[in-house]
Amino acid sequence: MSTSERRNGRDLDESRGEAKGKAGRESDGGSSAAFTAFGLRAEAEPIRKGLHVVATPIGNLGDISFRALATLAAADAVIAEDTRVTKTLLAHYGIATPLVAYHEHNAAVMRPHLLARLASGAALALVSDAGTPLVSDPGFKLVSDALAQNIEVISVPGASAVLAALVVAGLPTDRFFFEGFLPPKSGPRRQRIAELANIPGTLVFFESPRRVAEMLADLAAVLGPRDAALARELTKYYETVRRAPLPELAAALAAEAPPKGEIVVLVGPPGEQALTDSQEEIDAKLTKALETLSVKDAAAIVSAATGQPRRKIYARAIELTGSSVVRE
């Protein structure tokens, strides 16, 4: 197993409690707002009305772009999933734009108010706790409704945990599929992994530290010895990327305490070796799967692991069990 550790400077957690300066803000929409970045003070130009989708740092505060800072400084308000996290970012750059909380628990109530502000000509900036909004956060419905009301939506691109992990994983980057979080329980999780198994590209997942060992074990059980990577604390001081075949990575995580920080797991695409299993190997996999799974679920998982057609594996599972089931 190979481990690489990169230290990229001060991260978001270490910056809490200390800002580099404060800037005044006028009540007319912020055309004179200013921010301080890397020792340089820059005036924020007025921005056009609409919803600005702004990427923010995933760890290192230096991940943010000058355009993003200018947008946050000039907006009428910043819509944030967790205002405490975003307040730290704004304070670090001396931005005093008002914050509005928007998360899964208040979205249904807050969304009409935000849409009304946008319809009246406001310029609002939407951010997530870290990275690019709408990727595993509640911003999609707000953007969708804004577009339905002919409100302009402007992208301010920047940091993304998905792409940051993909480019350092050492896995194919020409095609990839972002799944996000898998189901928390093993049975549904294995079923979903089986559904993803034949996608001809690198698979990208988010996972919580407390579940990642079990998730890797299920990935290894369904997908076999594919190359994989686990990226932790991306762009932060203790950024770590571990690369190994899935069974090896799963065994290592099972033997350790749960890791700390944000986790991205990547799995390489299916290889040609998946098509070379002998009938004896297929039967062995089926027999093992049938110990705990139904015929249908066992067939789906072994089909995904071997690259063999599901109907063929299903028929063989019926033969092995002597089942009278004749349909999937």
N, C-alpha and C positions, 0 to 999 in steps of 0.2 A: 504494500500500500504506500502510496506517495502522498506526503502532506506538504503543502506550501503555505507559508504564512507571510502576509504582506502587511506592513504597517504604514498607513496612509495619513497620519496626522491626527489632529484632534477630531473626535467624533461628537455626535449630537448629545450623547449622554453626558460627556465631560464638559459640555458648554453650558449646562443648565446653571442658572443663577448669576451669570455674568454677561452683560451686553457690552458691545464695543462703542456704544453711543446712542443717543436718542435724537430724533428729529421731529420738529413740529409738523402739524398737519392742519390745513384749512378745512372748514366745514363745507366748502362748496364742491367737494368731490376730489380734492387732493392734488390739484395740479402743481402745487408747490412742495409736495412731499419729497423727502430726500432719504437716501440710505447711505450707509457707510460700508464699503466692502474692501477688504484687504488693504485698509489704510487709505483708500480713495473715497472721496465723497462725490456722489453723482446725483444730479437732479432728475426726478422722474418726470418724463414727458406725459402729457395727458394721453389716455388710452381711449379707444372707441368703445361705445356702449356695447353691452352683451356679456356673455358668460365666458370668461377666460379660464381654460383648464390648464393649471400650472403644475408642472412637475417640481417636486422638492427633494432635498437630499435623502438618500436611504441610509446614511450613516455619517459620513464626513460632511461638515457644513460647506466645504468648498465644492461639493457636487453641484451646487446651484448655479444657474446661468445669470449673466447680467440682465438679460431680458426678463427673466423671471423675477428678479429683484425689483426691476423698474415697474413691472406689472403689479406686484404686491404692494408697492409703495403708492401707486397711482389709483388703485381700485377704490371704490366706495366702501367695500367691505371684503373681507376674506372669509370664505365659507370653509370651515375646517371640521374634520371628523372628530378630532380631540383638540380643543382649543389650547390645552396646556402644552401639548407638543409644539403646535404651530406658534404659540406665544414665545417659546424659547427661540425658535428660528427668527421671528421678526425682531425680537429684542437684540439678538446677536448682530443684526445688521441695522439697528436703529430705525426700524419701521414701526410707525404708530397706527397703522390702519386698523379700524375696528374689526373684531372677530365675531363670527356667527357660527354657533355649533350646528352641525348637520350630520346626523348619524342614523343608524338603523332604527333606533328607538324613538326618534322624533321626526323622522323624514316625512311621514304622512301629514304631520301638522305644519312643518316648516316649509315644505315644498311650495304650497300655494303662495305663501308670503314672499318667498324668494322670486318666484315667477312674476308676481305682481311688481316687485321692484325692478326686475329686468324689463318688463313690459313698459314701465314708466320712464325708461332711459338710463337706468343705472349700469355701471360697469362693475361686475362682481368677479372675484377670483376664486375658483374652486381648487382646493388642495386636498391631498390625503395626508395621513400621518407621515408617510414616507414614500417617495417614488412618484410614479405617474398615476393620477386619479383614474377611477373606473376599473382598475385592475384589482379585483378582490376588495372593493370598497363600495359604499352605497351611492356613488355619484351617477350611475347609469341612468336611473329614472329621471333625475333632474335634467340631465343633458337631453334625454329623449323628449321630455315634455317641453323643454325650451325650443327644440327644433320644431316640434309640432305647432308651436305658437309663432313660428317665423322669427324667433329671437336668434341672433347670430351667436355661434359658438366658435371660439378661437382657441387653437391649441398653442400652448407655450411648452414645447418639449424639453426633456431633460432626463434625469436619472430614472432608471428602471431596474428593479432587482432581477427581473426575468432576463433582460439582456446582459446585465452585468455578470450574472452567473453563467450564462451561456458562453460568453466569450472567454472565460477563464477555465471552463470545465474540461477542455480538451476533447470534446465530443463533436460530431458533425453539426455544423451551423447552417447548412444550406436549406434544411427543412427542420422545423421544430413545431411542437404542439404544446401549448400552455394549458394545463388542466386545472391549476389552482389547488385547492384542498380536496383530497380524497375523503370518502366517508370515514367517520371516526371508528366504526366497528369493523372487525376483520372480515366477516362474511360479505357484506356489501362492498367493502373495499376491494377484496379479491375479485369480485364480480366485475367491478368497474375497471380494474387493471386488465382483466381478460378482454374487455371490450376495447381497450386502448392498445392491446399488444401488437396488432399488425399494422399500426400506423407507421409509414415509412419515414420516420424522422425522429429526432431527439425529443423525449418527453420531459416536460418541466413541471415540477410540483412545488407548492408551498406546504410546509408542515410545521406543527408546533414541536418544540423541543421534547415535551413529555411523551409524544406519540411517535417520534421519528424512528425509534428502534423497531417498534412493531410494524410500522409502515414499510420499512426496508425489508423486514422478514417476509412480509406478504409480497412485495415486489420480487424478491428473490425466488419465492415459491412458485409464482406464476410465470415470471419472465425468464428464469434461469440465469446463467452466468453472463449477462450482458454487462458491458462497461458502464460505470456510473460515477457520479460525483456528488458530493455533499458540500455545499457552500454555506458558510456561517459568518454572520457579522460583516456582510459585504460593505466595503469601503470604510469600515471602522478600524480602530487601532489594532484589534486582534482578528482581523479578517483571516479566515482559514478555509482552504479548499482541499478536500480529501478525495482522492481518485482511486478506484479499485473496482473489480467485478462485484456485482450485487451481493453474492453470497458472502464474500470477504468483508464488504462494507457492513452488511447486516450483522455478521458475527462480531465485528469490532464494536459497533454501537451497542449491541446487547450486553457486552462485557463491561461497559463503562457507565458512569453516571450520566443522566440526561445532559446534553450540551446546553449551553446558554446562548441566548440571542435568537435572531431571526434565521430561519432555515430555508434553503432552496435545494431541492433534490432533482438531479438530472439523470436520465437513463438513455443510453444510446439506442439507436434503431435496431430492429431485428436483423440478424446476420444470416448468411447462407447456411451456417451450421444448423440453424433451426429446422431445416428441411431434411436432415440426414439421419434422424432418429430411426433406429430399427424397430420392428414390430414388438420385440421383447422390451425395448426401452419405453415404448408408448404404453404397453400393457402395465409395466411397472409404475409408471406415472399415474395411469388411470386407477390402478388398484389402491395406490396411496391416497389419491384424491377422494375415492369412493368411501374411504374409511370415515370421512367427516362431512361429505357433501352429497347432495342429490345427484342423480344421473345427469340431469341437465347442467347443473353448475360444474360438476366434475368434467364433463365433456367440453364445456366452454373454456375452462382453465387449461386443460391439456391441449386443446386445439390452439390456444394462444401461445402456449409454451413450445409447441412443436412445429407450428406453422402448417399443420395438416387441416384439411377441411373439417368444419365442425360436424357436419352430418356423418362423415366417415367415423370420426371419433365417437360420436353419440351412438352409432350403430354398434361399434365395438364395445362400448360401455354396457349396452343392453345385453350383449353376448356374455360378457364377463359376470354380470349379476344375475343372469337368467330372468331378467325383468320382462314383463309382458307389455311394457310401455312401447308404443309404436309411433309416438309423435313427440316433438320438442315442446 
